[in-house]
Amino acid sequence: MMQDDIKKAVEVLQKGGTILYPTDTIWGIGCDATNAKAVEKIYKLKFGAPQKSLMILASSPEMVARYVAEVPDLALEIISTIKDPITIVYEKARNLAKNLIPAEGTIAIRIPRDAFCTELIELFGKPITSTSANLAGDPNPLSFGKINQQIKDAVDYICTSHQGRVNPPKPSTIVKINMDGQMQIVRN
């Protein structure tokens, strides 16, 4: 069942579509992080217009390395030791949709520890965007049932896996690692 769901989601992503999918933290709205038109759809759906950058999910440190100029040793250490969801902001993003990268050139990337997300990203072969499945200003939905119908109607595919799961109310911790190796906590 989960495998069929993942295959359908990947087909939609490959065509530049948007998906509503379960992540290791909350339900997310996703698309191909390398497709500018797909990213534009997410901005319009969530914010009504282009906004701040979106974070992306990758399946491994090796995938992260394809989309940033350098993965600092500290980032690899954090990824391998911290078990709670952690998003790392990297400098010098590359190979992503231009409208996904803010002027300062950074990108926030999380490697989820959720089998559904990991398999989805691995099968797709590229990172996918992840923004909470809510309209700007609304609270984050902790379960599928709390997602605004407007979001459900707007995406191209709604994943069926984990629709009964209630997620923890805490989003991922966000840290920024500068090129000089210094780390700062953006959101705890």
PAZAPA-4460 file (N, C-alpha, C; in steps of 0.05 Angstrom, whole numbers, plus 32768, in hexadecimal, padded with zeros to 4 digits):
% residues 188
    n_x    n_y    n_z   ca_x   ca_y   ca_z    c_x    c_y    c_z   seq   type   mol
   8010   7FE8   8000   8000   8000   8000   8011   8019   8000     1      M     A
   8025   801A   8013   8036   8032   8014   8047   8034   7FFB     2      M     A
   804F   801D   7FF0   805F   801E   7FD7   804F   802A   7FC0     3      Q     A
   8036   8023   7FBD   8025   802E   7FA8   8021   804C   7FAC     4      D     A
   801E   8054   7FC5   801A   8071   7FCC   8034   8080   7FC4     5      D     A
   804B   8075   7FCA   8064   8082   7FC3   8067   8084   7FA5     6      I     A
   8061   806F   7F97   8063   806F   7F79   8051   8084   7F6D     7      K     A
   8039   8087   7F77   8026   809B   7F6C   8031   80B7   7F72     8      K     A
   803B   80BB   7F8A   8046   80D5   7F92   805D   80DC   7F80     9      A     A
   806F   80C9   7F7A   8086   80CE   7F69   807E   80D5   7F4D    10      V     A
   8069   80C7   7F42   805F   80CE   7F28   8056   80EB   7F26    11      E     A
   8048   80F4   7F3B   803E   8110   7F3C   8056   8123   7F3D    12      V     A
   806A   811D   7F4E   8082   812E   7F51   8091   8130   7F36    13      L     A
   8093   811A   7F28   80A1   8119   7F0F   8094   812B   7EFA    14      Q     A
   807A   812E   7EFC   806B   813F   7EE9   8069   815C   7EF2    15      K     A
   8078   8163   7F07   8077   817F   7F11   805F   8185   7F23    16      G     A
   8053   8170   7F2E   803B   8174   7F3F   8042   8178   7F5C    17      G     A
   802E   817D   7F6C   8031   8181   7F88   8023   816A   7F97    18      T     A
   802F   8164   7FAE   8024   814E   7FBF   8020   8157   7FDB    19      I     A
   800D   814A   7FE9   8009   814E   8005   8012   8134   8012    20      L     A
   8026   8135   8023   8032   811C   802C   803B   811D   804A    21      Y     A
   803C   8106   8057   8044   8105   8073   8063   8106   8075    22      P     A
   806C   8117   8087   8089   8117   808C   808E   810D   80A8    23      T     A
   80A7   810F   80B1   80AE   8106   80CC   80A5   811A   80E1    24      D     A
   809D   8132   80D8   8093   8146   80EC   8076   814C   80E8    25      T     A
   806E   8157   80D1   8052   815E   80CC   804B   8156   80AF    26      I     A
   8032   815A   80A8   802B   8156   808C   8036   816D   807C    27      W     A
   8041   8167   8065   804E   817C   8054   8043   817D   8038    28      G     A
   8047   8194   802C   8041   8199   8010   805C   8197   8002    29      I     A
   805D   8186   7FED   8077   8183   7FE0   8076   8183   7FC2    30      G     A
   808D   8188   7FB7   8091   8187   7F9A   80AE   8182   7F94    31      C     A
   80B5   817F   7F7B   80D0   817C   7F72   80E0   8195   7F78    32      D     A
   80F4   8194   7F89   8103   81AB   7F91   8115   81B6   7F7B    33      A     A
   8116   81A8   7F64   8126   81B2   7F4E   8115   81BE   7F38    34      T     A
   80FB   81BE   7F3C   80E8   81C7   7F27   80DB   81E2   7F30    35      N     A
   80E4   81F8   7F23   80DB   8213   7F2A   80BC   8216   7F28    36      A     A
   80B0   820A   7F13   8093   820D   7F10   8084   81FF   7F26    37      K     A
   808E   81E8   7F2F   8082   81D9   7F45   8085   81E9   7F5F    38      A     A
   809C   81F5   7F63   80A1   8205   7F7B   808E   821D   7F7B    39      V     A
   808A   8229   7F64   8078   8240   7F62   805B   8238   7F6A    40      E     A
   8053   821F   7F63   8038   8216   7F6B   8036   8215   7F8A    41      K     A
   804B   820C   7F97   804B   820A   7FB4   8048   8226   7FC0    42      I     A
   8058   8239   7FB6   8057   8254   7FC0   803A   8260   7FBE    43      Y     A
   802E   825C   7FA6   8014   8267   7FA2   7FFF   8259   7FB4    44      K     A
   8001   823F   7FB7   7FEF   8230   7FC8   7FF1   8239   7FE5    45      L     A
   8009   823A   7FEF   800D   823F   800C   800C   825C   8013    46      K     A
   8019   826D   8003   801C   8289   800A   800C   829D   7FF8    47      F     A
   8003   8294   7FE1   7FF5   82A5   7FCF   8009   82B3   7FBB    48      G     A
   8022   82B3   7FC1   8037   82C0   7FB1   8052   82B5   7FBA    49      A     A
   8067   82BA   7FA9   8082   82B1   7FB1   8089   82BC   7FCD    50      P     A
   8095   82AC   7FDD   809B   82B3   7FF9   80B7   82AC   8000    51      Q     A
   80BB   82A8   801A   80D4   829F   8024   80DA   8283   8019    52      K     A
   80F3   827A   801C   80FA   8260   8011   80EC   824A   8020    53      S     A
   80EA   8233   8013   80DE   821B   801E   80F5   8209   8026    54      L     A
   80F1   81F8   8039   8105   81E4   8040   8101   81CC   802D    55      M     A
   8115   81BB   802B   8114   81A3   801B   811B   818B   802B    56      I     A
   8112   8173   8022   8119   815A   802F   812B   814B   801B    57      L     A
   8140   813F   8026   8152   812E   8016   8154   8113   8024    58      A     A
   815C   80FE   8015   815B   80E4   8021   8176   80DC   802E    59      S     A
   818B   80EB   8029   81A5   80E3   8034   81B9   80FA   8033    60      S     A
   81CF   80F8   8042   81E4   810D   8040   81EF   810F   8023    61      P     A
   81F0   80F8   8015   81FA   80F9   7FFA   81E7   8109   7FE8    62      E     A
   81CD   8108   7FEC   81BB   8118   7FDD   81BE   8135   7FE4    63      M     A
   81C1   813B   7FFE   81C6   8157   8006   81DE   8162   7FF8    64      V     A
   81F3   8153   7FF5   820C   815D   7FE9   8208   8165   7FCC    65      A     A
   81F4   815A   7FBE   81EF   8161   7FA2   81E2   817D   7FA0    66      R     A
   81D7   8187   7FB6   81C7   81A0   7FB5   81D3   81B7   7FC5    67      Y     A
   81EA   81B3   7FD1   81F8   81C9   7FDF   8216   81C6   7FD7    68      V     A
   8224   81DD   7FD8   8240   81DD   7FD0   8251   81CC   7FE3    69      A     A
   824A   81CC   7FFC   825A   81BC   8010   8248   81B3   8027    70      E     A
   824C   819B   8030   823F   8191   8048   8254   8190   805E    71      V     A
   8253   81A4   8070   8268   81A5   8085   8268   818B   8096    72      P     A
   827F   8185   80A1   8281   816D   80B3   826E   816F   80CA    73      D     A
   826A   8187   80D4   8257   818A   80EB   823B   8182   80E3    74      L     A
   8233   8187   80CA   8218   817F   80C0   8216   8161   80C0    75      A     A
   822B   8154   80B6   822B   8136   80B5   8229   812A   80D1    76      L     A
   8237   8137   80E4   8237   812E   8100   821A   8131   810B    77      E     A
   820E   8148   8106   81F3   814D   8110   81DF   8138   8104    78      I     A
   81E1   8134   80EA   81CF   8121   80DC   81D2   8105   80E7    79      I     A
   81EA   80FD   80ED   81EF   80E2   80F6   81E9   80DE   8114    80      S     A
   81E9   80F3   8124   81E6   80EF   8141   81CB   80F8   814C    81      T     A
   81BF   810D   8141   81A6   8118   814C   818F   8108   8141    82      I     A
   817E   80FD   8152   8168   80EC   8149   814E   80FB   8146    83      K     A
   814B   8112   8153   8133   8123   814F   8135   8130   8134    84      D     A
   811E   8138   8129   811E   8145   810F   812E   815F   8110    85      P     A
   8142   8161   80FF   8152   8179   80FE   8156   8182   80E1    86      I     A
   8152   819C   80DD   8155   81A8   80C2   816F   81B9   80C3    87      T     A
   817F   81B5   80AF   8198   81C4   80AE   8197   81D8   8097    88      I     A
   819E   81F1   809D   819F   8206   8088   81BC   8206   807E    89      V     A
   81BF   8201   8064   81D9   8200   8058   81DD   8219   8047    90      Y     A
   81F6   8222   8044   81FD   8238   8032   8202   822D   8016    91      E     A
   8200   823E   8003   8207   8238   7FE7   81F7   8220   7FDB    92      K     A
   81DD   8224   7FDB   81CB   8210   7FCF   81D0   8210   7FB1    93      A     A
   81CC   81F8   7FA4   81D0   81F5   7F87   81BE   81DF   7F7D    94      R     A
   81BB   81DF   7F62   81AC   81CA   7F54   818E   81C8   7F5D    95      N     A
   8184   81DE   7F68   8168   81DF   7F70   8159   81F4   7F60    96      L     A
   813F   81F4   7F60   812F   8209   7F53   8139   8224   7F5D    97      A     A
   813D   8237   7F4B   8147   8251   7F53   8135   8260   7F66    98      K     A
   811A   825C   7F62   8107   826A   7F74   8105   825C   7F8F    99      N     A
   8114   8248   7F94   8114   823A   7FAE   812B   8245   7FC0   100      L     A
   813F   8251   7FB3   8156   825B   7FC1   8154   8279   7FC6   101      I     A
   8155   8281   7FE0   8154   829E   7FE5   816D   82AC   7FDD   102      P     A
   816C   82C6   7FDE   8182   82D7   7FD4   819D   82D0   7FE2   103      A     A
   819C   82C8   7FFB   81B5   82C2   8009   81C1   82A7   8001   104      E     A
   81B2   8297   7FF1   81BC   827E   7FE6   81BB   8266   7FF8   105      G     A
   81AB   8268   800D   81AA   8251   8020   8193   823F   8019   106      T     A
   8194   8227   8025   817D   8214   8022   817B   8203   803C   107      I     A
   8163   8200   8046   815E   81F0   805D   8157   81D3   8055   108      A     A
   8166   81C0   805F   8162   81A4   8057   8160   8192   806F   109      I     A
   814C   8180   806F   8149   816C   8084   814A   8150   8077   110      R     A
   8157   813E   8084   8156   8122   807C   8143   8114   808F   111      I     A
   812B   810E   8086   8117   8102   8098   811F   80E5   80A0   112      P     A
   8116   80DD   80B8   811B   80C2   80C1   8100   80B3   80C0   113      R     A
   80F2   80B7   80AB   80D7   80AB   80A8   80D9   809A   808F   114      D     A
   80D1   8081   8091   80D3   806F   807A   80C4   8079   8062   115      A     A
   80AC   8083   8065   809C   808D   804E   80AC   80A3   8040   116      F     A
   80B4   80B7   804E   80C3   80CE   8042   80DD   80C5   8035   117      C     A
   80EC   80B5   8043   8106   80AC   8038   8102   809C   801E   118      T     A
   80EF   808A   801D   80EA   807A   8005   80DF   808C   7FEF   119      E     A
   80CE   809F   7FF5   80C3   80B1   7FE1   80DA   80C1   7FD4   120      L     A
   80EB   80CC   7FE4   8101   80DD   7FD9   8115   80CB   7FCA   121      I     A
   811B   80B4   7FD4   812E   80A2   7FC6   8123   8099   7FAB   122      E     A
   8109   8092   7FAA   80FD   808A   7F91   80FC   80A1   7F7D   123      L     A
   80F6   80B9   7F87   80F5   80D1   7F76   8111   80D8   7F6D   124      F     A
   8125   80D5   7F7E   8141   80DA   7F76   814A   80F7   7F79   125      G     A
   8139   8108   7F84   813F   8124   7F88   8132   812D   7FA1   126      K     A
   813B   8144   7FAD   812E   814E   7FC4   8112   8159   7FBE   127      P     A
   8101   8159   7FD2   80E6   8165   7FCE   80E2   817B   7FE3   128      I     A
   80D2   818E   7FDC   80CD   81A4   7FEF   80BC   8199   8005   129      T     A
   80BD   81A7   801C   80AD   81A0   8032   80A5   81BA   8041   130      S     A
   808C   81C0   803F   8081   81D6   804F   8068   81CC   805C   131      T     A
   8062   81D6   8073   804B   81CC   8082   8031   81CE   8072   132      S     A
   8020   81BB   8075   8007   81BA   8065   7FF2   81CC   8072   133      A     A
   7FF8   81E5   8072   7FE5   81F9   807B   7FE8   8213   806B   134      N     A
   7FD4   8223   806C   7FD6   823D   805E   7FE6   8250   8070   135      L     A
   7FF5   8263   8065   8005   8275   8075   7FF5   8281   808B   136      A     A
   7FFF   8280   80A3   7FF1   828C   80BA   7FE0   8278   80CA   137      G     A
   7FD9   8262   80BE   7FC9   824D   80CC   7FDB   823B   80DC   138      D     A
   7FD1   822E   80F1   7FE2   821C   8101   7FEA   8203   80F1   139      P     A
   8000   81F8   80F8   8009   81DF   80EB   7FF6   81C8   80F2   140      N     A
   7FED   81B9   80DE   7FDA   81A3   80E4   7FEA   818B   80EF   141      P     A
   7FE2   8181   8106   7FF0   816A   8112   7FE6   814F   8108   142      L     A
   7FD1   8150   80F8   7FC7   8137   80EC   7FBA   813E   80D1   143      S     A
   7FB7   8129   80C1   7FAB   812D   80A6   7F90   813A   80A8   144      F     A
   7F80   8132   80BB   7F65   813D   80BE   7F64   815B   80C4   145      G     A
   7F7A   8166   80CD   7F7A   8183   80D4   7F83   8194   80BC   146      K     A
   7F89   8188   80A5   7F93   8197   808E   7F7B   81A5   8081   147      I     A
   7F7E   81BF   807B   7F6A   81CF   806F   7F62   81C3   8054   148      N     A
   7F48   81C1   804F   7F3E   81B6   8036   7F49   81C4   801D   149      Q     A
   7F4E   81DE   8020   7F59   81EE   800A   7F74   81E2   8001   150      Q     A
   7F84   81DA   8014   7F9E   81CD   800D   7F99   81B2   7FFF   151      I     A
   7F87   81A2   800B   7F81   8188   7FFF   7F77   818A   7FE2   152      K     A
   7F67   819E   7FDD   7F5C   81A2   7FC2   7F71   81AC   7FAE   153      D     A
   7F85   81BA   7FB8   7F98   81C7   7FA7   7FB0   81B6   7F9E   154      A     A
   7FB6   81A1   7FAD   7FCD   8190   7FA6   7FC5   817C   7F90   155      V     A
   7FD9   8172   7F82   7FD4   815F   7F6D   7FD0   8142   7F76   156      D     A
   7FDC   813C   7F8E   7FDA   8121   7F98   7FDB   8122   7FB7   157      Y     A
   7FC9   8112   7FC4   7FCA   8110   7FE1   7FD2   80F4   7FE8   158      I     A
   7FE8   80F1   7FF6   7FF2   80D7   7FFE   7FDE   80CB   8012   159      C     A
   7FDB   80B1   8010   7FC8   80A2   8021   7FD5   8097   803A   160      T     A
   7FF0   8094   8039   7FFE   8089   8050   7FFE   809B   8068   161      S     A
   7FFB   8090   8080   7FFD   809E   8099   7FE8   80B3   809E   162      H     A
   7FD1   80B1   8091   7FBC   80C5   8095   7FB0   80C4   80B1   163      Q     A
   7FB4   80AE   80BF   7FA9   80AC   80DA   7FBD   80B4   80F0   164      G     A
   7FD5   80B9   80E8   7FEA   80C0   80FB   7FE7   80DD   8105   165      R     A
   7FEC   80E0   811F   7FED   80FB   812B   800B   8101   8130   166      V     A
   8014   8117   8125   8031   811E   8127   8036   812D   8141   167      N     A
   804F   812C   814B   8056   813C   8163   8053   815A   815C   168      P     A
   804C   816A   8170   8047   8186   816B   8060   8196   8166   169      P     A
   8078   818B   8169   8091   819A   8166   809C   8197   814A   170      K     A
   80A1   81AD   813C   80AE   81AB   8122   80CB   81A5   8125   171      P     A
   80D9   81A1   810F   80F6   819B   8111   8105   81B3   811C   172      S     A
   811B   81AD   8129   812E   81C2   8131   813D   81CB   8118   173      T     A
   8142   81E4   8116   8151   81EE   80FE   816B   81FB   8108   174      I     A
   8181   81F2   80FC   819B   81FD   8101   81A8   8206   80E7   175      V     A
   81B8   821B   80E9   81C7   8225   80D2   81E4   8220   80D7   176      K     A
   81F1   8215   80C3   820E   8210   80C5   821B   8221   80B0   177      I     A
   822C   8234   80B9   823A   8246   80A7   8252   8238   809B   178      N     A
   825D   8244   8086   8274   8238   8078   828C   8236   808B   179      M     A
   828D   8247   809F   82A4   8246   80B2   82A0   8231   80C8   180      D     A
   828A   8221   80C6   8285   820C   80D8   8275   8214   80F1   181      G     A
   826F   822D   80F4   825F   8236   810B   8242   822F   8107   182      Q     A
   8235   8227   811E   8219   821F   811D   8209   8232   812E   183      M     A
   81F1   8239   8123   81DE   8249   8133   81C2   823C   8132   184      Q     A
   81B4   823C   8148   8199   8231   8149   8186   8246   813F   185      I     A
   8176   823F   812A   8163   8251   811E   8148   824D   812B   186      V     A
   8140   8233   812F   8127   822D   813D   812C   8214   814D   187      R     A
   8124   8215   8167   8128   81FE   8178   810E   81F1   817F   188      N     A
***
